[in-house]
Amino acid sequence: MGRDIYNFRCYICHSYAGDGRTLAANVLSPKPKNFTDPEEMKEIDNRRMFYSIKNGRDGTAMKPFREILTDDEIQSVIAFIRYAFIEKRFENIRYHSPENGWYDFEQKYPEAVNYFLYTGRENHLSEELITGKGIFEATCITCHLAKKRQEDAPAFLIKEE
């Protein structure tokens, strides 16, 4: 349950990988918590996490979830964050996976994948890449903006056979 709630409610700022590297984070100050950074998380216990989720954090974009999540759901999210990102240092189940409802995305959206991988000049886009850019900007950009800026970012995961 915690993972499902996190992937529905928290990923937009904290990312599916828990590192806080999202499109939303580019405009937030301070940046969202990076759950994968041991230094950033070393002083944050479960009580503080519970308080932050339930009541929000003044001076940040963290808004209260007390009207949205029950105490048990909040505890479940905390347990997921602690287990997946802090203790085990998993990358979550990558967004582009059957577990997250993505089946054969590279076959369904080849234009978006091709645009994502395109390294040429923006003013030389083919019709296919223009279509891909539209798909990318409507959906993919949330997690993959940094890649298009040639910075370190999560890459599309191509299904391995």
C-alpha positions in Angstrom: 0.0 0.0 0.0 2.8 2.5 0.8 4.5 2.1 -2.5 1.2 2.6 -4.4 0.4 5.7 -2.4 3.9 7.0 -2.9 3.8 6.4 -6.6 0.4 8.2 -6.9 0.9 11.1 -4.5 4.6 11.7 -3.8 6.5 10.9 -7.0 5.7 14.3 -8.6 8.1 16.0 -6.3 10.2 13.2 -4.8 10.4 11.1 -8.0 9.9 7.4 -8.5 13.5 6.8 -7.6 13.1 8.8 -4.3 15.9 11.3 -5.2 13.7 14.4 -5.7 14.9 15.0 -9.2 11.7 15.9 -11.1 10.4 18.7 -13.3 8.6 20.1 -10.2 11.8 20.2 -8.2 13.3 22.6 -10.8 10.9 25.3 -9.6 10.8 24.5 -5.9 12.9 26.1 -3.2 13.9 24.5 -1.1 14.1 21.3 -3.2 12.1 18.2 -2.2 13.8 15.8 0.1 16.2 13.3 -1.5 15.4 10.1 0.3 18.4 8.4 -1.2 20.9 10.8 0.3 22.2 9.4 3.6 23.4 12.8 4.7 20.1 14.5 4.0 18.1 11.7 5.8 20.4 10.9 8.8 18.5 13.3 11.1 15.0 12.5 9.9 13.2 10.0 12.0 9.7 8.4 11.5 8.1 11.0 13.8 9.3 13.9 11.7 8.3 12.1 8.5 4.9 11.5 9.9 4.5 15.1 11.0 5.7 16.4 7.6 3.3 14.2 5.6 0.4 14.8 7.9 0.9 18.6 8.5 3.2 19.8 5.7 6.4 21.8 6.2 6.3 25.6 6.5 8.6 27.3 4.1 8.5 24.4 1.6 6.2 23.0 -1.0 5.3 20.1 1.3 1.6 20.5 1.8 -0.5 18.6 4.4 -2.0 15.3 3.6 -4.1 15.0 6.7 -7.3 15.4 4.7 -6.2 12.9 2.1 -4.4 10.1 3.9 -5.3 8.2 7.0 -2.6 7.8 9.7 -2.2 4.1 8.7 -1.7 5.2 5.1 0.9 7.7 6.2 2.7 5.1 8.2 2.7 2.8 5.2 4.3 5.5 3.0 7.0 6.1 5.6 7.6 2.4 5.8 8.0 2.2 2.0 10.3 5.2 1.9 12.5 3.9 4.8 12.7 0.4 3.3 13.0 1.1 -0.4 15.1 4.3 -0.5 17.0 4.5 2.9 17.6 0.9 4.0 17.7 -1.1 0.8 18.5 1.8 -1.5 16.3 0.4 -4.3 15.5 2.6 -7.2 11.8 1.7 -6.6 10.3 -0.3 -9.4 11.2 1.8 -12.4 8.3 3.7 -13.8 8.5 2.0 -17.2 7.7 -1.4 -16.0 4.7 -3.8 -16.1 4.3 -3.3 -12.3 3.5 0.3 -13.0 1.2 -0.3 -15.9 3.7 0.3 -18.7 3.6 -2.5 -21.2 5.7 -2.2 -24.3 5.9 1.6 -24.1 8.7 1.7 -26.6 6.5 0.1 -29.2 3.5 2.2 -28.3 5.4 5.5 -28.2 8.4 5.1 -30.5 8.2 8.8 -31.5 8.6 9.9 -27.9 11.5 7.5 -27.4 13.2 8.7 -30.6 12.7 12.3 -29.6 14.2 11.5 -26.2 17.2 9.9 -27.8 17.6 12.7 -30.4 20.7 14.8 -30.0 20.4 17.0 -33.1 19.2 20.5 -33.3 15.6 21.4 -32.3 15.0 23.3 -35.5 15.7 20.2 -37.7 13.0 17.9 -36.3 11.3 15.5 -38.7 7.5 15.0 -38.6 8.1 11.9 -36.4 10.3 13.9 -34.0 7.7 16.7 -33.8 5.1 14.2 -32.9 7.5 12.6 -30.4 8.3 16.1 -28.9 4.5 16.6 -28.3 4.2 13.3 -26.6 7.3 13.9 -24.6 6.3 17.4 -23.4 2.8 16.2 -22.5 3.9 13.2 -20.4 7.6 12.2 -20.2 9.1 15.6 -19.4 8.1 15.2 -15.7 10.9 12.8 -15.1 13.1 13.2 -18.1 13.6 17.0 -18.5 17.2 16.9 -17.3 18.1 14.4 -20.0 16.9 16.7 -22.7 19.2 19.4 -21.1 22.1 16.9 -21.4 22.4 16.5 -17.7 22.4 13.4 -15.6 18.9 12.0 -15.5 17.0 8.7 -15.4 17.0 7.2 -18.8 14.2 5.4 -20.6 14.5 1.7 -19.7 14.2 -0.5 -22.7 12.7 -3.8 -21.9 15.4 -6.5 -21.8 14.5 -9.8 -23.4 
